[in-house]
Amino acid sequence: MPSNTQTGGLDDDALAAQVVLGQADAMTILFERYRKDVFGIAWRTLRNNDAAQDMVQQVYMEAYREIRNFDPSRGSFKSWLLAKAHSRSSNRHKQLQRDPLWGSTPIDESVPSEASNGKLTRFRLSLPELSYLTEELFARLDSRERQVVTLLYFRQFTRNQVAAELGITLSAVRHSLNTALKILHSALTEARPAPPAGAKGSAKGKDIPHG
């Protein structure tokens, strides 16, 4: 059995193989490598520090139980793990939304982020406000559309990788993406206040004010 030092020098695939063989230290190393990434996904979805911490533990426990299902030929261990984190966090969020007290739970401002420094995004929203907007927009998509958009734009998957990850055809990926983009564009358009009568610069392609 390799020592801790030797195990620490292995890549993800090799570490995953060690976990399958019963090497617990290998899972600990994988945990340390991607704990922040998993926590980031959980926190952005749940917007609660304690819930996000719990989700990190749940995701890693599930990953440990299902490590034999990881197939390096279908993608990296990181992609496999983060897709699992997103899926489980989304499911947990749906469960929490049914709790009448959950909606009144304030955002945990102790979570380190740029949300408290007063900076605005390109949409002239603070990061907490943008987080709320993103969640509201994603709520308009069905489960597959959310998964496709998340894997493509947040996890940087290719369309072929998305198809393999979700077990669907490339055509289905394109259809879900096109539908999602139309829904999001429509939601943003209807949410944008109309310009004053006679105002200039309201042509298409200049919807977001600058300066």
C-alpha positions as CSV (number, residue, x, y, z in Angstrom):
1,M,0.0,0.0,0.0
2,P,1.5,3.4,-0.9
3,S,2.5,5.9,1.8
4,N,0.6,9.2,2.3
5,T,3.4,11.0,0.6
6,Q,3.3,8.8,-2.4
7,T,-0.5,8.9,-2.6
8,G,-0.4,12.7,-2.5
9,G,1.6,12.8,-5.7
10,L,-1.0,10.8,-7.7
11,D,-3.4,12.4,-10.2
12,D,-7.1,12.2,-9.7
13,D,-7.7,9.1,-11.8
14,A,-5.0,7.2,-9.9
15,L,-6.4,8.4,-6.5
16,A,-9.9,7.3,-7.5
17,A,-8.4,3.9,-8.3
18,Q,-6.8,3.8,-4.9
19,V,-10.1,4.6,-3.2
20,V,-11.7,1.6,-5.0
21,L,-8.9,-0.5,-3.6
22,G,-9.8,0.6,-0.1
23,Q,-7.2,3.4,0.4
24,A,-9.1,5.9,2.5
25,D,-6.2,8.5,2.5
26,A,-6.7,8.8,-1.3
27,M,-10.3,10.0,-0.8
28,T,-9.1,12.5,1.8
29,I,-6.7,14.0,-0.7
30,L,-9.4,14.2,-3.3
31,F,-11.6,15.9,-0.7
32,E,-9.0,18.5,0.0
33,R,-8.4,19.2,-3.7
34,Y,-12.0,20.0,-4.5
35,R,-13.6,20.9,-1.2
36,K,-13.7,24.6,-2.1
37,D,-15.2,23.9,-5.5
38,V,-17.9,21.7,-4.1
39,F,-18.6,24.3,-1.3
40,G,-18.8,27.1,-3.9
41,I,-21.5,25.2,-5.9
42,A,-23.5,24.4,-2.8
43,W,-23.3,27.9,-1.4
44,R,-24.3,29.6,-4.7
45,T,-27.3,27.2,-4.9
46,L,-28.4,27.2,-1.2
47,R,-27.0,30.6,-0.1
48,N,-26.6,29.4,3.4
49,N,-23.3,28.5,5.0
50,D,-24.5,25.7,7.2
51,A,-26.5,24.1,4.5
52,A,-23.6,24.3,2.1
53,Q,-21.2,22.7,4.6
54,D,-23.7,19.9,5.1
55,M,-24.0,19.5,1.3
56,V,-20.2,19.2,1.0
57,Q,-20.2,16.2,3.4
58,Q,-23.2,14.6,1.6
59,V,-21.5,14.9,-1.8
60,Y,-18.3,13.4,-0.6
61,M,-20.0,10.6,1.2
62,E,-22.0,9.8,-1.9
63,A,-18.9,10.1,-4.1
64,Y,-17.1,7.7,-1.8
65,R,-19.9,5.2,-2.0
66,E,-20.2,5.5,-5.8
67,I,-16.5,5.8,-6.7
68,R,-16.7,2.5,-8.6
69,N,-19.0,4.2,-11.0
70,F,-16.5,6.8,-12.0
71,D,-15.3,6.2,-15.5
72,P,-12.2,8.2,-16.6
73,S,-13.0,7.6,-20.2
74,R,-16.2,9.8,-19.9
75,G,-14.5,12.8,-18.3
76,S,-12.3,13.9,-15.4
77,F,-12.9,13.1,-11.8
78,K,-13.4,16.8,-11.0
79,S,-16.2,17.1,-13.6
80,W,-17.8,13.9,-12.3
81,L,-17.7,15.3,-8.7
82,L,-18.8,18.8,-9.5
83,A,-21.7,17.6,-11.6
84,K,-22.8,15.5,-8.6
85,A,-22.4,18.5,-6.4
86,H,-24.7,20.6,-8.6
87,S,-27.3,17.9,-9.0
88,R,-27.5,17.2,-5.2
89,S,-27.5,20.9,-4.3
90,S,-30.3,21.6,-6.7
91,N,-32.3,18.7,-5.3
92,R,-31.7,20.0,-1.8
93,H,-32.7,23.5,-2.8
94,K,-36.0,22.2,-4.1
95,Q,-36.6,20.4,-0.8
96,L,-35.8,23.5,1.2
97,Q,-38.1,25.7,-0.9
98,R,-41.1,23.6,0.4
99,D,-40.1,24.7,4.0
100,P,-42.0,27.9,4.7
101,L,-39.3,29.1,7.1
102,W,-36.5,28.7,4.5
103,G,-37.4,31.6,2.3
104,S,-37.1,34.0,5.3
105,T,-33.6,32.8,6.1
106,P,-31.1,35.7,5.5
107,I,-28.0,35.2,3.4
108,D,-25.0,34.2,5.6
109,E,-22.8,37.3,5.1
110,S,-19.9,35.5,6.9
111,V,-19.2,33.5,3.8
112,P,-16.1,35.1,2.2
113,S,-17.0,36.7,-1.1
114,E,-17.0,40.0,-2.9
115,A,-20.7,40.4,-2.0
116,S,-20.0,42.8,0.9
117,N,-17.5,45.1,-0.7
118,G,-20.1,47.3,-2.5
119,K,-18.9,46.5,-6.0
120,L,-21.5,46.2,-8.7
121,T,-21.6,43.8,-11.6
122,R,-22.0,44.8,-15.3
123,F,-25.8,44.6,-14.7
124,R,-25.4,47.3,-12.0
125,L,-26.4,44.8,-9.3
126,S,-24.5,43.7,-6.2
127,L,-23.4,40.1,-6.2
128,P,-26.1,39.1,-3.7
129,E,-28.7,40.7,-6.0
130,L,-27.2,39.0,-9.0
131,S,-27.4,35.7,-7.2
132,Y,-31.1,36.2,-6.5
133,L,-31.7,37.2,-10.2
134,T,-29.8,34.1,-11.4
135,E,-31.8,31.8,-9.2
136,E,-35.1,33.4,-10.3
137,L,-34.1,32.9,-14.0
138,F,-33.0,29.3,-13.5
139,A,-36.3,28.5,-11.8
140,R,-37.9,29.1,-15.2
141,L,-36.0,26.2,-16.7
142,D,-36.7,22.6,-16.4
143,S,-34.2,20.2,-14.8
144,R,-32.5,19.2,-18.1
145,E,-32.2,22.8,-19.3
146,R,-30.6,23.8,-16.0
147,Q,-28.2,21.0,-16.2
148,V,-27.2,21.7,-19.8
149,V,-26.7,25.4,-19.1
150,T,-24.7,24.8,-15.9
151,L,-22.4,22.2,-17.5
152,L,-21.8,24.3,-20.6
153,Y,-21.3,27.7,-19.0
154,F,-20.3,27.1,-15.4
155,R,-18.4,23.8,-15.7
156,Q,-17.0,24.5,-19.1
157,F,-18.1,21.2,-20.6
158,T,-18.2,20.7,-24.4
159,R,-21.5,19.8,-25.9
160,N,-20.3,16.3,-26.5
161,Q,-19.2,16.0,-22.9
162,V,-22.7,17.3,-21.7
163,A,-24.4,14.6,-23.9
164,A,-22.2,11.9,-22.4
165,E,-22.6,13.2,-18.8
166,L,-26.4,13.4,-19.0
167,G,-26.8,10.3,-21.2
168,I,-28.7,12.2,-24.0
169,T,-28.1,12.8,-27.7
170,L,-26.2,15.8,-29.0
171,S,-29.4,16.9,-30.7
172,A,-31.1,16.9,-27.3
173,V,-28.3,19.0,-25.8
174,R,-28.8,21.6,-28.6
175,H,-32.5,21.6,-28.2
176,S,-32.3,22.1,-24.4
177,L,-29.7,24.9,-24.8
178,N,-31.7,26.7,-27.4
179,T,-34.9,26.5,-25.4
180,A,-33.1,27.6,-22.2
181,L,-31.5,30.6,-23.9
182,K,-34.9,31.7,-25.4
183,I,-36.5,31.5,-21.9
184,L,-33.7,33.4,-20.2
185,H,-33.7,36.1,-22.9
186,S,-37.4,36.5,-22.7
187,A,-37.3,36.7,-18.8
188,L,-34.5,39.4,-18.9
189,T,-36.5,41.4,-21.6
190,E,-39.7,41.4,-19.6
191,A,-37.8,42.3,-16.4
192,R,-36.1,45.3,-18.0
193,P,-37.9,48.6,-17.4
194,A,-39.1,50.5,-20.5
195,P,-37.1,53.6,-21.4
196,P,-38.7,57.0,-21.0
197,A,-40.7,58.2,-24.0
198,G,-38.5,59.8,-26.6
199,A,-35.3,58.4,-25.1
200,K,-32.5,57.7,-27.5
201,G,-30.2,54.7,-27.6
202,S,-32.9,52.1,-27.1
203,A,-32.0,50.1,-30.3
204,K,-31.4,46.4,-30.1
205,G,-28.0,45.5,-28.9
206,K,-27.9,48.5,-26.5
207,D,-30.1,47.2,-23.8
208,I,-27.5,47.5,-21.0
209,P,-26.5,51.1,-20.1
210,H,-22.9,51.9,-19.8
211,G,-21.1,54.7,-18.1
